[in-house]
Amino acid sequence: RKEADGRRIKTVGPGTLVGEMGLYTTAPRSASVLALEPCAARHLSRHGFEKIARENPEAERLLHHLVIGLLSKRLEHANRERAILLR
């Protein structure tokens, strides 16, 4: 992930979910993604997300569960980093 000024924030590997907050908010993106090597990527638009919700409630539930778990882990990591910086 990169910030608007081009600074690298994080390097992630295969299977990483990015941009998931866009499914829940209309806030502008806080970073962009750049592949360092050839890869396959998938995009789920808000419209696609809403279609899943209408047509497959179990898939919607599993997706929410996945995203909530991911965001919880990221928040826990950010809180640990913050605590270290405040020491």
N, C-alpha and C positions, 0 to 999 in steps of 0.2 A: 504494500500500500504506500502511496505517496501523497504528501500534502500538496496543496496548490502551488507552493514554491518549489516543488520538485524534490524535497527532502524525503528520503526513505524512512517510513515509520516502522515497517515490519516486513519480514520475509516469511511467507507461508508456503506450505507444501500442498501436495495432492489432497483433494477432498475437502479443502477449506471453503467454508461458506462466507461470502463477503457481501456487504450491502444489504443485509437482512433487515436493518432498521427501516429501510425504504418501503418495506411491506406494511409497516405500521404507522409511519409518519410521512408528512409531506415536506419535512425539513430538507434543505439542500444537502447534497453529499459532502462529507467532510474530507474525503480522500478519493483518489482514483486508484485503479489497479493496473499494473503493467506486468505482463508475462516476461520472464527472463529467458524462457526457452519455449519451444512449441508445446502447446497444451490444448486440451479440449475444455471448453467452458460452456455453461448453460446459463440462460437468463430467464428469470421468472418475473414477469411484469405484475403490477398491481392487478390488472385485468385478469391475467392468468391465475393469480392467487385467488381472486374472487370467484373465478370459474371453478376452481378446485373446491372451494367452500360450498358452492351450490351443488356440484355434481358428485362429490365424494367426501362426505363429512368425516369419515375415518382418516383419509389422507390429510385432510385439513387438521384434524386433531394431532396426528403424528408430526406434521410440519410445525405446528405451534409448540409442541413438546420439544422438538429439536432446537428450535430457535430460542425458546426460554432457557433451555439447558446451556446453550452456547453463550447467551447474554449473561447468564448467572456466572459462568466460569470467567468471562471477560471482566465482569464487575469485581469478582473476588480477586483476580490478578491485579487489577487497577488499584484496589484498596490496599493490597500488600505492598505494591510499589509506592503508593502514597505514604504509607506508614514508614517505610524505609527512608524515604526522602525527608520526612519530618523529624527523624531521630536527631 
